[in-house]
């Protein structure tokens, strides 16, 4: 799970001093660490194959042999992160966008060399799994707050092809703590350079309960994006639209569903002004 969008917006913000940038980054990463700690510790208390977590540079790295638990943890982390600063309106903080990649490949956990020098027991993951996860996240030419998934992960969990409110996607149920939870995935056949790819993405927004007002949050953070980065706004709106479509929200409040769907469709097509 990468944090490049967070760093990019903050570091390049010409309206803030260096001290302000450092304070914002410290606040975002401290809050992200708290969110991840709560989520991962809770999930690990309920599963046998624990999720290993490590941070380096502006990235958080998660690893587990339980792919469904890993996917579910990412869904929860993304939902919590998107509303991280929803209550702050003075512009001093803003909701960070994270981006991640999930692959299935080999890794080895080595002792950290600096840790050895300082007499600390620190473990670093090394291997093709780490490199491919980062590449899938950052180099696949896919913008927005997305969790990009390689084909071998989907082949392993074997979701079923389904249609939800006209959207063709893949779905699978994850049994967690006595509750059956649905996970949805969307297939990606071409990236934003029109190059064929064989990738999927996790439809992470949980719109069924409307715990977060995603549309209002998108409106609030729109000013973060300049002409060069505006594609991230469009593509984040697109994945939130997919989250709305696969939810059961339409069956409970059809009038609000239609309003949100229309607004999100407009955000997906919106040009920078």
C-alpha positions, 0 to 999 in steps of 0.5 A: 500500500503506497502513500505517493499521492499524500507526499506528492500533494504536500511536498509540491504545495507552494502555498505552505512553508516547509514547517507546515508541510512537515507538520501535515505529513507527520499528522497524516502518517501518525493518523494512518499508523493509528488506523492501520494498527487498530484495523490489523490488530483487530483482524489478526485477533480473529484469524490464524494466518496473521497479517504482517505489516511494515512501513518504509519510505512513504509506503505501508507493506502488508503481507499474509497467506490469507488473501481474503483477510488481506483484501478485507483489511485493505477495504477497511483501511481505504474506507477509514482513510478516505474520511480521515479528516472529514471533520476539518474544514479550515484547510489545514489538513486534507483527506489523503489518497492512498494507492496500493498493489496486491500480488502473490509472489515470494518474499524473505524477511531479513534482519534490518542492517541498521537495526543490527548496528543499533542492537534492535530486532527489526525485520525487513521484507525483501523479494519479488513480492515487494517489488511487484506490489510497488510496481503494480501500485505505482507503475501500472499507469492507473490513477486515483485512490485504487487498490490494484490487484494482479491476476494470480491473486484473483485466480487464487481467491476465485471470485464469481462473475456477477452483475450488480445494478448493471455493473459487471464485476467479480464477487466473493464472500469472506467469513469474518468473526461470524459475519459473511462480508462481500468483496467485489472486484472490477477487471481492468483491461487497458490502462490510461495509456491504452496499453492492454493489462490483465489487472483487477481492482478492489471496489473498496468504498462501502456505500451500503451503510453510508457511514461516510458521505463520499460525495461531499468528501470528494467535493471538499478535496477537489481543490487539492488537485491541479491540472496535472493531477486532476485525473486522480480526482476523476478516477477516485470518483469512478471507484466510489461510483462503482462502490455505490453501484454494487451496494444495496443502497439503491434498494433502501433509499432509491431517491438518494441513490439516484442523486449520488449516482448522477453526481459521481458520474459527473465527477468522473467526466469532469474536466479541470477548471 
